[in-house]
Amino acid sequence: MRVPDSRGYYGEFGGRFVPETLIPALLELERAYKEARRDPEFRKELLYYLSRYAGRPTPLYFAERLSDYLGFRVYLKREDLLHTGAHKINNTLGQILLARRMGKRRIIAETGAGQHGVATATVCARFGMKCVVYMGEEDMRRQELNVLRMRLLGAEVVPVKTGARTLKEATSQAIRDWVSNVRDTFYIIGSVVGPHPYPMMVRDFQSVIGEEVRRQFKKMTGRPYPDLLIACVGGGSNAMGLFYPFYRLRSVEMIGVEAKGEGFGLGKHSASLCRGKKGVLHGAMTMLLQDEDGQVVNAHSIAAGLDYPGVGPEHAFYKASGRARYVAVDDRSALKGLKLLSQLEGIIPAMESAHAVAYLSRLRRKLDRDKTVVLCLSGRGDKDMHIVQEHREDLI
């Protein structure tokens, strides 16, 4: 099955649910992207910046001590070693080159954990474009260091003070900006969410993760493919970047790890695939956290980048079709995952990635010793040291 179809649907999920004024802009974007990805010069330029500017390829690292502890072989895809500290730069480089090709000079973005905002501000500085980043007030408090980085790079960071003051509200505000300034503004969406063609486009730019893993894993191990892929899922771009190149390889199991937060009570978690219902948010049909009346509820996670009440429509399709399995890890377990990787491998993961690391512990001694797992380490933990400080009695 080809995903998405010509209308931007992944099975029953996806599509374009936007104000009429945005339809021409989305059609223009879809045409421009399809032309760009067929253009050898565009692909060559993107490859240049991914390698010489962002630092690709990232290593596939065999985590020996973690593997000994767990009882099976774990390989870490080190997206944390990229310029700006996370996988987000893969996508922002692709989209900024597309914006320049389309003649757009003003860039807007939304951000939760701040890593997408930093990556957007970074590429705007490199290409000399005006940058406006919308960020919830609560996330600005939690990610003060990234706010400083964005402003140092020349971006205007606009605090969003409505609702829960997190990623959902920041995305809504960015869409309102785009509706008002659609002629000269390019919206760089940070995950595999939003109206078509964004989920497809972001997936394609992030697929460099899984494509590299396929080459690296075979070279390192002599085996054609790993047995299991694991990644954290908020909107889901790092996970989709890892999963998609393996989509047709049914022998490779895929697990996405959502945020259980403080438990499965309403408003206490961000596990929209584990506990959500079908609905429309930010331009696409997907799985959402909703109350009994169908209203989207606030999400919660200790990781700002997972604090979102929806998920990319392709992930919703993977779950519905059975291609991938989705689980949830709570805040306390995520903290244990952060400590585990830090003390066994000397690698401090982002709190988002720590959810995926924590799930590995559930598999301890349950997989055969020769089973191979690739985990996407989507970002580094520098930005989360304030969380370590707040929970230092439990961690140190």
C-alpha positions in Angstrom: 0.0 0.0 0.0 1.4 3.4 -1.0 1.4 5.9 1.9 0.2 8.5 1.7 -2.2 8.4 -1.2 -2.8 11.2 -3.6 -5.0 13.0 -1.1 -2.5 12.8 1.7 -4.2 9.9 3.6 -2.5 7.1 5.5 -5.4 4.7 5.5 -8.1 6.7 7.3 -5.7 9.2 8.8 -4.1 12.4 7.5 -5.6 14.7 4.9 -6.0 18.5 4.9 -8.4 20.0 7.5 -7.5 23.7 7.3 -9.0 27.1 6.6 -9.8 27.6 2.9 -7.2 30.3 2.7 -4.4 27.8 3.4 -5.4 25.3 0.6 -3.6 27.2 -2.2 -0.5 27.4 0.0 -0.5 23.7 0.8 -1.0 22.9 -2.9 1.9 25.2 -3.8 4.0 23.6 -1.2 3.2 20.1 -2.4 4.1 21.0 -6.0 7.3 22.6 -4.9 8.4 19.7 -2.8 7.6 17.1 -5.5 9.7 19.1 -7.9 12.5 19.6 -5.4 12.9 15.9 -4.5 13.2 15.0 -8.2 15.9 17.7 -8.7 19.4 16.3 -8.5 20.8 19.7 -7.5 18.4 20.0 -4.6 19.3 16.6 -3.3 23.0 17.3 -3.8 22.7 20.6 -1.8 20.8 19.0 1.0 23.3 16.2 1.2 26.1 18.7 1.4 24.6 20.6 4.4 23.6 17.3 6.1 27.2 16.1 6.0 29.3 19.2 6.2 27.1 21.4 8.4 24.9 19.1 10.5 27.5 16.3 10.9 26.0 13.3 9.1 26.3 10.3 9.1 25.8 9.9 12.8 27.4 6.8 14.4 25.6 3.6 15.1 27.1 2.7 18.5 27.1 -0.8 20.1 26.2 -0.1 23.7 28.2 -3.0 25.3 27.6 -2.4 29.0 23.9 -1.6 28.5 23.7 -4.8 26.4 25.4 -6.9 29.1 22.9 -5.5 31.7 19.8 -6.1 29.5 20.8 -9.5 28.1 20.5 -8.6 24.4 22.4 -6.5 21.9 21.6 -2.8 21.8 22.8 -0.3 19.2 22.2 3.4 19.6 21.7 5.6 16.6 23.5 8.8 17.8 21.3 11.6 16.6 22.4 13.4 19.8 25.7 14.1 18.1 24.3 16.3 15.4 24.7 20.0 15.2 22.2 21.6 17.6 22.0 18.4 19.6 19.0 16.5 18.1 17.5 15.0 14.9 15.5 18.2 14.3 18.3 19.7 12.1 17.6 17.0 9.4 14.2 18.4 8.8 14.9 22.1 9.1 17.7 21.9 6.6 15.4 20.3 4.1 12.6 22.8 4.7 14.8 25.9 4.6 16.2 24.9 1.3 12.7 24.4 0.0 11.6 27.8 1.4 14.5 29.5 -0.4 13.6 27.7 -3.6 10.0 29.0 -3.3 11.2 32.6 -2.7 9.9 32.8 0.9 12.0 35.0 3.2 10.1 34.8 6.5 10.1 31.6 8.5 7.8 30.6 11.4 7.9 27.5 13.6 6.5 26.0 16.7 8.5 24.3 19.4 8.0 22.3 22.6 11.3 21.1 24.0 13.0 23.9 22.1 15.1 21.6 19.9 13.1 22.3 16.8 13.1 26.0 17.6 16.9 26.0 17.9 17.3 24.0 14.7 15.0 26.4 12.8 16.8 29.5 14.3 20.1 27.9 13.3 19.2 27.3 9.6 17.6 30.8 9.4 20.8 32.3 10.6 22.8 30.3 8.1 20.6 31.4 5.2 19.8 34.9 6.4 16.1 34.6 6.9 13.8 36.2 9.4 12.7 33.7 12.1 9.8 33.7 14.5 9.3 30.8 16.9 6.1 30.2 18.9 6.6 28.5 22.2 4.3 27.9 25.2 5.1 29.9 28.3 5.3 26.7 30.4 7.8 25.2 27.9 9.8 28.4 27.9 10.1 28.0 31.7 11.1 24.4 31.4 13.5 24.9 28.5 15.1 28.3 29.4 18.5 27.3 27.9 17.0 26.7 24.5 15.1 30.0 24.6 18.4 31.7 25.1 20.0 29.8 22.3 17.2 30.7 19.9 17.5 34.4 20.8 21.2 34.3 20.4 20.8 32.9 16.9 18.6 35.9 16.0 15.1 34.4 16.3 12.1 36.2 17.8 10.7 33.8 20.4 7.0 34.5 21.0 5.5 33.3 24.3 2.1 31.6 24.0 0.0 32.2 27.1 -3.2 30.4 26.3 -4.4 27.0 27.5 -1.8 24.7 29.0 0.9 27.0 27.4 2.7 24.1 25.8 3.2 22.6 22.3 -0.4 22.3 21.3 -1.0 26.0 21.9 2.2 27.0 20.2 1.3 25.1 17.1 -2.2 26.7 17.0 -0.6 30.1 17.2 1.9 29.3 14.4 -1.0 28.2 12.2 -2.9 31.5 12.9 0.3 33.4 11.9 0.6 31.4 8.7 -3.1 32.1 7.8 -2.4 35.8 8.1 0.9 35.9 6.3 0.7 33.1 3.9 2.1 34.9 0.8 5.6 35.6 2.2 5.9 33.1 5.1 7.0 29.5 5.1 5.9 27.4 8.1 8.6 24.9 9.1 6.6 22.3 11.0 8.8 20.3 13.4 7.2 16.8 13.4 5.3 14.4 11.2 2.0 16.2 12.0 -0.2 18.8 10.3 -1.9 18.9 7.0 -0.6 17.1 3.9 2.1 17.3 2.6 3.9 18.1 6.0 3.7 14.6 7.5 5.1 13.1 4.3 7.7 15.8 3.8 9.1 15.7 7.4 9.1 11.9 7.2 11.2 12.0 4.0 13.7 14.4 5.5 14.0 12.4 8.7 14.3 9.0 6.8 18.0 9.6 6.6 18.1 8.1 10.1 16.8 4.7 9.1 18.5 4.7 5.7 21.9 5.1 7.5 21.0 2.4 10.0 20.3 -0.1 7.2 23.8 0.5 5.8 25.6 0.7 9.1 23.9 -2.2 10.8 24.8 -4.6 8.0 28.4 -3.4 7.9 28.8 -3.7 11.7 27.1 -7.0 12.3 27.1 -8.9 9.0 23.3 -9.3 9.5 20.9 -7.8 7.0 18.5 -6.1 9.5 18.0 -5.7 13.3 15.3 -7.6 15.0 13.7 -4.6 16.7 13.6 -0.8 16.3 12.6 1.4 19.3 12.1 5.2 19.5 10.2 7.7 21.6 7.0 9.2 20.1 5.5 12.6 20.7 4.6 14.0 17.3 6.8 11.2 16.1 9.4 12.5 13.7 12.5 10.7 15.0 10.6 7.4 15.3 9.2 7.8 11.7 12.6 8.6 10.4 13.9 5.3 11.9 10.8 3.2 11.0 9.9 4.2 7.5 13.0 2.8 5.7 12.1 -0.6 7.3 8.3 -0.3 6.6 8.1 -3.1 4.1 10.5 -5.4 6.0 7.9 -7.3 8.1 10.5 -9.3 9.9 11.7 -6.1 11.6 9.5 -5.2 14.7 8.9 -1.6 15.5 8.0 -0.1 18.9 7.1 3.5 19.6 7.3 4.7 23.2 4.9 7.4 24.3 4.7 9.3 27.6 2.5 7.9 30.3 3.3 11.0 32.4 1.8 10.7 35.9 -0.6 7.9 34.9 -3.5 7.3 32.5 -5.8 9.8 34.1 -7.3 12.6 31.9 -4.7 15.4 31.5 -1.9 13.4 33.1 -0.2 11.8 30.1 0.6 12.2 26.4 -0.1 8.7 25.2 -2.5 9.5 22.3 -1.9 6.2 20.5 -2.3 4.1 23.7 -5.3 6.0 25.0 -6.5 8.3 22.3 -9.5 8.5 19.9 -9.8 9.4 16.3 -10.2 13.1 15.7 -8.9 16.2 13.9 -6.1 18.5 15.2 -3.8 20.9 13.5 -5.0 20.1 10.0 -5.0 16.3 10.1 -7.1 13.3 11.1 -5.2 11.3 13.7 -5.4 9.8 17.2 -6.0 12.4 19.9 -6.5 12.7 23.7 -10.1 13.8 24.1 -12.7 14.0 26.9 -16.2 12.5 26.7 -17.5 15.4 24.7 -14.7 15.0 22.1 -12.8 18.1 23.2 -9.0 17.8 23.0 -7.5 17.7 26.5 -4.2 18.9 27.8 -1.3 16.5 27.7 1.5 16.0 30.3 5.0 14.6 30.2 8.2 15.3 32.1 9.7 15.6 28.6 8.5 18.8 26.9 9.0 17.3 23.4 6.5 14.6 24.2 3.9 16.9 25.7 1.4 16.9 22.9 -2.2 15.5 22.7 -1.9 14.1 19.2 0.5 12.2 17.0 1.5 12.0 13.4 -1.1 10.4 11.1 1.3 7.8 9.7 1.9 6.5 13.3 -1.8 6.2 13.7 -1.9 4.2 10.5 1.0 2.0 11.6 -0.9 1.2 14.8 -4.2 0.6 13.1 -2.6 -1.7 10.5 -0.5 -3.5 13.1 2.8 -2.6 11.5 4.1 -1.0 14.7 3.3 -1.4 18.4 3.1 1.5 20.8 3.6 1.5 24.5 3.8 4.1 27.3 6.4 4.9 29.9 5.8 7.1 32.9 7.8 10.1 34.2 9.5 8.1 37.0 10.6 5.3 34.7 11.9 7.9 32.2 14.1 9.3 34.9 15.4 5.9 35.6 16.1 5.4 31.9 18.1 8.6 31.9 20.2 7.5 34.8 20.7 4.0 33.4 22.2 5.1 30.1 24.2 7.9 31.8 25.9 5.5 34.2 26.3 2.5 32.0 27.5 4.2 28.8 28.5 7.7 29.8 25.8 9.1 27.5 23.2 11.5 28.9 20.1 11.2 26.7 17.4 13.8 26.2 14.4 13.2 28.5 12.4 12.3 25.4 14.8 9.6 24.4 15.0 8.4 28.0 11.5 7.1 27.7 12.7 4.7 25.0 15.7 3.7 27.1 13.4 3.0 30.0 11.3 0.7 27.9 14.4 -1.5 27.2 14.4 -2.4 30.9 11.0 -4.0 30.5 12.6 -6.4 28.0 15.5 -7.3 30.3 16.2 -11.0 30.1 13.1 -11.5 28.0 14.9 -11.4 24.6 17.4 -14.0 23.5 21.0 -12.9 23.8 21.5 -12.8 20.1 18.5 -10.5 19.5 19.5 -7.1 18.1 17.8 -3.8 19.0 18.4 -0.4 17.4 17.3 2.6 19.6 17.1 6.1 18.2 18.8 8.4 20.6 17.0 11.5 19.3 18.8 14.1 21.3 21.2 14.9 24.1 20.3 15.7 27.7 22.0 19.0 28.2 18.7 20.8 27.9 17.2 18.7 30.7 19.7 19.3 33.5 17.2 21.4 35.3 15.0 18.2 35.5 18.0 16.4 37.0 18.4 19.2 39.5 14.8 19.0 40.5 15.0 15.2 40.9 18.6 15.0 42.1 17.7 13.0 45.3 16.3 10.2 43.1 19.0 10.3 40.4 22.3 10.9 42.1 
